[in-house]
Amino acid sequence: MLEEEFLVDSGATYSLVPASQLKKIGIKPHRKQEFTLADGTKVTREIGDAIFEFQGVRAATPIVFGVKGDEPLFGAFSLEALGLVLDPFQRKIHPAKLFLAKARA
């Protein structure tokens, strides 16, 4: 298990943790993905799968293997997987109102 402080970024698709931390706990990459940084630079990072836990709720989500200079991020997929939403005005995370489609009879 790894405890980490993250910048919550609902504009980021995936969460990111330094590769060295992920490898220490046995998480392995299974593919590579190209990303575009805020300045337009394109970079490639490895992707794996992690299980996050927040306030007793656990969920699986993709994780980016960060390199030197990358900051830990908690992205939209991880927020949604845990049933959470970011309130950017209050800078707080809240449970999301979750919906399902009604099944047809």
NUVEXTI-661877 format. One record per atom (N, C-alpha, C): residue in three letters; atom name; z, y, x. Coordinates in steps of 0.05 Angstrom, whole numbers, plus 5000, padded with zeros to 4 digits. Layout:
<pts>
PT  type  atom     w     v     u
PT   ALA    CA     Z     Y     X
...
</pts>
This chain:
<pts>
PT  type  atom     w     v     u
PT   MET     N  5000  4976  5017
PT   MET    CA  5000  5000  5000
PT   MET     C  5000  5025  5018
PT   LEU     N  4987  5045  5009
PT   LEU    CA  4984  5070  5023
PT   LEU     C  4991  5093  5004
PT   GLU     N  5008  5111  5013
PT   GLU    CA  5013  5135  4998
PT   GLU     C  4999  5158  5012
PT   GLU     N  4985  5174  4996
PT   GLU    CA  4969  5196  5007
PT   GLU     C  4971  5220  4988
PT   GLU     N  4970  5244  4999
PT   GLU    CA  4968  5268  4983
PT   GLU     C  4938  5276  4982
PT   PHE     N  4929  5283  4958
PT   PHE    CA  4901  5289  4954
PT   PHE     C  4897  5317  4942
PT   LEU     N  4874  5328  4949
PT   LEU    CA  4864  5351  4934
PT   LEU     C  4850  5339  4910
PT   VAL     N  4858  5346  4886
PT   VAL    CA  4845  5336  4862
PT   VAL     C  4820  5353  4857
PT   ASP     N  4797  5341  4856
PT   ASP    CA  4772  5355  4853
PT   ASP     C  4755  5341  4832
PT   SER     N  4757  5352  4807
PT   SER    CA  4742  5339  4785
PT   SER     C  4712  5343  4788
PT   GLY     N  4704  5360  4807
PT   GLY    CA  4675  5364  4812
PT   GLY     C  4664  5344  4832
PT   ALA     N  4682  5329  4846
PT   ALA    CA  4674  5308  4864
PT   ALA     C  4673  5282  4848
PT   THR     N  4652  5267  4852
PT   THR    CA  4649  5242  4837
PT   THR     C  4669  5221  4847
PT   TYR     N  4670  5216  4873
PT   TYR    CA  4687  5195  4884
PT   TYR     C  4711  5207  4897
PT   SER     N  4731  5190  4901
PT   SER    CA  4755  5197  4917
PT   SER     C  4749  5190  4946
PT   LEU     N  4763  5203  4965
PT   LEU    CA  4758  5199  4993
PT   LEU     C  4784  5197  5008
PT   VAL     N  4786  5177  5026
PT   VAL    CA  4809  5172  5043
PT   VAL     C  4798  5167  5071
PT   PRO     N  4812  5176  5092
PT   PRO    CA  4802  5170  5119
PT   PRO     C  4798  5140  5123
PT   ALA     N  4775  5134  5136
PT   ALA    CA  4767  5106  5140
PT   ALA     C  4789  5091  5154
PT   SER     N  4802  5103  5174
PT   SER    CA  4823  5089  5189
PT   SER     C  4846  5080  5171
PT   GLN     N  4853  5096  5151
PT   GLN    CA  4874  5089  5133
PT   GLN     C  4866  5066  5115
PT   LEU     N  4841  5067  5105
PT   LEU    CA  4831  5045  5088
PT   LEU     C  4830  5019  5103
PT   LYS     N  4820  5020  5127
PT   LYS    CA  4818  4995  5143
PT   LYS     C  4845  4983  5149
PT   LYS     N  4866  5000  5153
PT   LYS    CA  4893  4990  5159
PT   LYS     C  4904  4974  5136
PT   ILE     N  4896  4980  5111
PT   ILE    CA  4906  4965  5088
PT   ILE     C  4886  4944  5078
PT   GLY     N  4865  4940  5093
PT   GLY    CA  4847  4917  5087
PT   GLY     C  4824  4924  5069
PT   ILE     N  4819  4949  5063
PT   ILE    CA  4796  4956  5046
PT   ILE     C  4771  4957  5063
PT   LYS     N  4751  4943  5054
PT   LYS    CA  4726  4942  5070
PT   LYS     C  4703  4955  5055
PT   PRO     N  4685  4969  5069
PT   PRO    CA  4662  4981  5056
PT   PRO     C  4642  4959  5048
PT   HIS     N  4627  4965  5027
PT   HIS    CA  4606  4946  5019
PT   HIS     C  4579  4958  5016
PT   ARG     N  4578  4985  5019
PT   ARG    CA  4552  4999  5018
PT   ARG     C  4554  5026  5030
PT   LYS     N  4532  5040  5034
PT   LYS    CA  4531  5067  5043
PT   LYS     C  4519  5085  5021
PT   GLN     N  4527  5110  5021
PT   GLN    CA  4517  5129  5001
PT   GLN     C  4512  5156  5014
PT   GLU     N  4491  5169  5006
PT   GLU    CA  4486  5196  5016
PT   GLU     C  4499  5216  4997
PT   PHE     N  4512  5237  5009
PT   PHE    CA  4525  5258  4994
PT   PHE     C  4514  5285  5004
PT   THR     N  4516  5305  4987
PT   THR    CA  4509  5332  4995
PT   THR     C  4535  5349  4996
PT   LEU     N  4540  5362  5018
PT   LEU    CA  4563  5379  5021
PT   LEU     C  4558  5406  5007
PT   ALA     N  4579  5422  5004
PT   ALA    CA  4577  5448  4990
PT   ALA     C  4557  5467  5004
PT   ASP     N  4553  5464  5030
PT   ASP    CA  4534  5481  5044
PT   ASP     C  4505  5470  5044
PT   GLY     N  4501  5447  5030
PT   GLY    CA  4475  5435  5028
PT   GLY     C  4469  5414  5048
PT   THR     N  4487  5410  5068
PT   THR    CA  4483  5389  5088
PT   THR     C  4485  5362  5075
PT   LYS     N  4468  5344  5083
PT   LYS    CA  4469  5316  5073
PT   LYS     C  4483  5299  5094
PT   VAL     N  4502  5282  5084
PT   VAL    CA  4517  5264  5101
PT   VAL     C  4517  5236  5088
PT   THR     N  4521  5215  5104
PT   THR    CA  4523  5188  5094
PT   THR     C  4551  5178  5099
PT   ARG     N  4563  5165  5079
PT   ARG    CA  4590  5154  5082
PT   ARG     C  4590  5126  5071
PT   GLU     N  4608  5109  5081
PT   GLU    CA  4612  5083  5070
PT   GLU     C  4628  5084  5045
PT   ILE     N  4624  5064  5027
PT   ILE    CA  4638  5063  5001
PT   ILE     C  4651  5035  4999
PT   GLY     N  4675  5034  4989
PT   GLY    CA  4689  5009  4983
PT   GLY     C  4702  5012  4955
PT   ASP     N  4720  4994  4950
PT   ASP    CA  4734  4994  4924
PT   ASP     C  4764  4994  4929
PT   ALA     N  4779  5011  4914
PT   ALA    CA  4808  5013  4918
PT   ALA     C  4821  5012  4890
PT   ILE     N  4847  5006  4891
PT   ILE    CA  4863  5007  4867
PT   ILE     C  4882  5030  4871
PT   PHE     N  4881  5050  4853
PT   PHE    CA  4899  5072  4853
PT   PHE     C  4921  5068  4833
PT   GLU     N  4945  5079  4839
PT   GLU    CA  4967  5079  4820
PT   GLU     C  4978  5107  4818
PT   PHE     N  4982  5117  4794
PT   PHE    CA  4994  5143  4789
PT   PHE     C  5012  5141  4765
PT   GLN     N  5037  5147  4769
PT   GLN    CA  5058  5146  4748
PT   GLN     C  5058  5119  4733
PT   GLY     N  5056  5098  4749
PT   GLY    CA  5058  5071  4738
PT   GLY     C  5032  5059  4727
PT   VAL     N  5011  5075  4726
PT   VAL    CA  4985  5065  4715
PT   VAL     C  4967  5059  4739
PT   ARG     N  4954  5035  4738
PT   ARG    CA  4937  5026  4760
PT   ARG     C  4908  5023  4750
PT   ALA     N  4889  5029  4768
PT   ALA    CA  4861  5026  4761
PT   ALA     C  4844  5023  4786
PT   ALA     N  4823  5008  4784
PT   ALA    CA  4804  5004  4806
PT   ALA     C  4783  5026  4805
PT   THR     N  4774  5035  4828
PT   THR    CA  4754  5057  4830
PT   THR     C  4740  5056  4857
PT   PRO     N  4716  5067  4859
PT   PRO    CA  4702  5069  4885
PT   PRO     C  4718  5088  4903
PT   ILE     N  4716  5083  4929
PT   ILE    CA  4729  5100  4949
PT   ILE     C  4711  5105  4972
PT   VAL     N  4710  5130  4981
PT   VAL    CA  4693  5138  5004
PT   VAL     C  4710  5136  5029
PT   PHE     N  4698  5124  5050
PT   PHE    CA  4710  5122  5076
PT   PHE     C  4705  5148  5091
PT   GLY     N  4725  5165  5092
PT   GLY    CA  4723  5191  5105
PT   GLY     C  4721  5189  5135
PT   VAL     N  4708  5209  5147
PT   VAL    CA  4706  5211  5176
PT   VAL     C  4722  5235  5185
PT   LYS     N  4725  5239  5211
PT   LYS    CA  4740  5261  5222
PT   LYS     C  4730  5287  5210
PT   GLY     N  4748  5304  5200
PT   GLY    CA  4740  5329  5188
PT   GLY     C  4739  5328  5157
PT   ASP     N  4738  5304  5145
PT   ASP    CA  4738  5301  5116
PT   ASP     C  4767  5303  5106
PT   GLU     N  4771  5316  5084
PT   GLU    CA  4797  5318  5072
PT   GLU     C  4800  5297  5049
PT   PRO     N  4824  5286  5046
PT   PRO    CA  4828  5267  5024
PT   PRO     C  4823  5281  4997
PT   LEU     N  4806  5269  4981
PT   LEU    CA  4799  5279  4954
PT   LEU     C  4805  5258  4933
PT   PHE     N  4813  5268  4910
PT   PHE    CA  4816  5250  4886
PT   PHE     C  4796  5260  4866
PT   GLY     N  4774  5244  4862
PT   GLY    CA  4752  5253  4846
PT   GLY     C  4752  5244  4817
PT   ALA     N  4730  5251  4803
PT   ALA    CA  4728  5247  4775
PT   ALA     C  4729  5218  4766
PT   PHE     N  4716  5199  4781
PT   PHE    CA  4717  5171  4773
PT   PHE     C  4746  5161  4773
PT   SER     N  4761  5169  4793
PT   SER    CA  4789  5159  4795
PT   SER     C  4806  5171  4773
PT   LEU     N  4802  5197  4767
PT   LEU    CA  4816  5210  4745
PT   LEU     C  4810  5195  4719
PT   GLU     N  4785  5190  4713
PT   GLU    CA  4777  5177  4688
PT   GLU     C  4787  5148  4687
PT   ALA     N  4786  5134  4709
PT   ALA    CA  4795  5106  4710
PT   ALA     C  4825  5105  4703
PT   LEU     N  4840  5125  4711
PT   LEU    CA  4869  5125  4705
PT   LEU     C  4875  5138  4678
PT   GLY     N  4855  5147  4664
PT   GLY    CA  4859  5160  4638
PT   GLY     C  4871  5188  4640
PT   LEU     N  4862  5203  4661
PT   LEU    CA  4874  5229  4667
PT   LEU     C  4852  5250  4666
PT   VAL     N  4861  5275  4662
PT   VAL    CA  4843  5298  4663
PT   VAL     C  4857  5320  4678
PT   LEU     N  4842  5336  4693
PT   LEU    CA  4852  5359  4708
PT   LEU     C  4850  5384  4691
PT   ASP     N  4872  5398  4689
PT   ASP    CA  4872  5425  4677
PT   ASP     C  4870  5445  4700
PT   PRO     N  4846  5455  4705
PT   PRO    CA  4843  5472  4729
PT   PRO     C  4857  5499  4727
PT   PHE     N  4864  5508  4703
PT   PHE    CA  4877  5534  4700
PT   PHE     C  4907  5531  4706
PT   GLN     N  4919  5509  4697
PT   GLN    CA  4948  5504  4703
PT   GLN     C  4951  5489  4729
PT   ARG     N  4929  5478  4740
PT   ARG    CA  4929  5462  4764
PT   ARG     C  4948  5438  4761
PT   LYS     N  4945  5424  4738
PT   LYS    CA  4961  5401  4732
PT   LYS     C  4943  5379  4721
PT   ILE     N  4953  5354  4725
PT   ILE    CA  4939  5331  4714
PT   ILE     C  4954  5322  4689
PT   HIS     N  4938  5316  4668
PT   HIS    CA  4949  5308  4643
PT   HIS     C  4936  5282  4633
PT   PRO     N  4949  5267  4616
PT   PRO    CA  4935  5244  4603
PT   PRO     C  4911  5255  4587
PT   ALA     N  4889  5241  4589
PT   ALA    CA  4865  5248  4574
PT   ALA     C  4866  5237  4546
PT   LYS     N  4853  5251  4528
PT   LYS    CA  4850  5240  4501
PT   LYS     C  4826  5221  4503
PT   LEU     N  4832  5195  4499
PT   LEU    CA  4811  5175  4502
PT   LEU     C  4799  5167  4476
PT   PHE     N  4773  5162  4475
PT   PHE    CA  4759  5155  4451
PT   PHE     C  4744  5128  4454
PT   LEU     N  4741  5114  4433
PT   LEU    CA  4724  5090  4431
PT   LEU     C  4706  5093  4407
PT   ALA     N  4682  5082  4408
PT   ALA    CA  4664  5082  4386
PT   ALA     C  4674  5062  4365
PT   LYS     N  4672  5068  4340
PT   LYS    CA  4680  5050  4319
PT   LYS     C  4660  5027  4317
PT   ALA     N  4671  5003  4316
PT   ALA    CA  4654  4979  4314
PT   ALA     C  4641  4978  4287
PT   ARG     N  4617  4968  4286
PT   ARG    CA  4603  4964  4260
PT   ARG     C  4613  4939  4247
PT   ALA     N  4615  4940  4220
PT   ALA    CA  4624  4916  4205
PT   ALA     C  4602  4896  4203
</pts>
